[in-house]
Amino acid sequence: MTETSRRTFLAGAALSAGAAVAAGTATRAVAQEKHKPGAPTAPQAANYPKPPYPTDMQPWPGLASKMNPRPDHGETSYKGSGKLTGKRALITGGDSGIGRAAAIAYAREGADVAINYLPQEEPDAREVVALIEAEGRKAVAIPGDLRTEEFCRRLVEEAATQLGGLDILVNNAALQQTRPSIAEISSELFDDTMKTNVYAPFWLTKAALERMKEGAVIVNTSSEQAGNPSAEIMHYAMTRAAVLNFTKGLAKQLAPRGIRVNAVAPGPFWTPLQVAGGATEEKLREFGSDTPLGRAGQPAEIAPLYVAAADPLLSFSTGQIFGSTGGNGQPA
């Protein structure tokens, strides 16, 4: 190498090193800005809608695709890391709300996913199927009403057949209809609420356990309502308390088989459950304002708990209640 070439090389190297240092300094500055005290850990959370909310009510069961504002289920934000690779999951109420967020998260964590929903919810379900398939995972859509044991058994059988087995059952679907007094809760509504929220998880679990092996997980959706019921949805709250108790008892029963059972207890979340009769227009307007965070949660914010409840790495966690209540207490 000539002296001129040597000087040129050294000068170029110095410039490259200087650029690298400058780039590193800029990167650190951005990171420090992002993580400085008071900065939101999830930047999108700072921009989530706060009350007052629009009161655009829908006929039951409601569609997330028609909500204003439209809920965030993690469609663009959830990033997986292979926690559920190779798992096969059935999620009821998987078309919208919390079930949809769980379905997206499970697929991005490597699971094949079957979702159940009512026929009226087909437009939302088609979106979820597309999102699952976009991750290269198998998606199975099985519409139907959970209020009969016959359908619940058929649902589990079809999901297990199409997925090639069943490792995770998420009992998430629920019926919630607000009524101002017990006098206005008809026997039909009470029966429908119990069938959807209590009988169906019982039937589905019985059928699933015939196919589940050691390492399988059942995840139930309960609610903060299980321990702190609102007067106008006390019949719904009763069912969430039943699911909580079911979770703890079943966890003890199935522990010798190596099958875990956990529950997630949401607080107020922005889902079709609310706009389709689960809340009055007055309550919907201020929905979630009584939480310390001052707003309703978005389904994307609870999906990681459904992943955690099923994560094989949390193999010592069974009979646990994973809460997401915006700062309110959760049922013990």
Number of C-alpha atoms within 10 A of each C-alpha: 7 7 8 8 10 11 12 12 13 11 12 12 12 12 12 12 12 12 12 12 12 12 12 12 12 12 12 12 12 12 11 12 11 15 12 11 8 7 12 12 11 11 10 10 13 11 8 14 16 17 14 15 20 14 16 14 20 16 10 18 20 21 24 24 15 14 18 13 14 15 25 22 27 19 15 9 12 16 12 17 10 14 19 25 17 14 20 26 30 29 25 27 25 31 30 27 25 29 28 31 27 29 34 28 29 29 28 24 23 22 27 28 29 28 25 26 24 18 13 14 21 16 13 20 25 12 14 23 23 11 19 24 16 13 16 13 21 18 25 20 20 21 19 16 15 27 19 14 17 10 16 24 18 15 25 26 19 17 25 20 11 16 20 11 19 27 26 25 26 29 26 26 25 23 20 24 22 20 19 12 11 12 7 10 18 11 9 9 15 14 15 18 21 21 21 20 27 21 21 25 26 17 20 23 20 14 18 26 18 11 14 20 15 13 14 23 28 27 25 26 25 30 29 24 22 23 16 14 17 14 13 18 20 22 22 24 22 18 25 27 21 15 24 25 16 19 25 17 13 18 22 15 13 16 14 10 13 15 23 30 30 27 30 25 23 22 23 22 24 27 25 25 24 24 26 21 21 23 20 19 17 11 15 23 17 18 24 24 18 14 17 11 14 15 22 25 27 23 23 24 18 25 23 17 20 24 19 17 27 31 17 16 11 11 14 9 17 25 22 19 25 22 22 21 22 21 13 14 14 21 17 12
